[in-house]
Amino acid sequence: MILAGDVGGTKILLGLFREQRGRLRAVREATFPSRDATSLVDPIRAFLDDADERPDGCVLGVAAPVVGGRGAQVNLPWSVDARRIASAARIDRVTLINDVEAAAW
């Protein structure tokens, strides 16, 4: 199970995906207003609280330059830290990439 997300200045899109026959299949998706969150941890926890199982890994595209697993959101008063998310959400592997890079993938 993979948690993927797009973290922007207006909304946070999160989705859980499962590999099935070599392809990813969406299991669940949700949108959260970015301005309502005090950090990215809160919407991720809320999203995973309703999930039947924990993701094995996570990748998040963020609207910020990402250096060393951290990104300072341009349009939000909080930053994003892969280690903090991994610890708070109990996910072994969390990767942050710039949202433009995510779109290119």
Secondary structure, DSSP 4 states (H G I P E B T S, - for coil): -EEEEEE-SSEEEEEEEEEETTEEEEEEEEEEEGGG-SSSHHHHHHHHHT-SS--SEEEEEESS-EETTEEE-SSSS-EEEHHHHHHHHT-SEEEEEEHHHHHH-
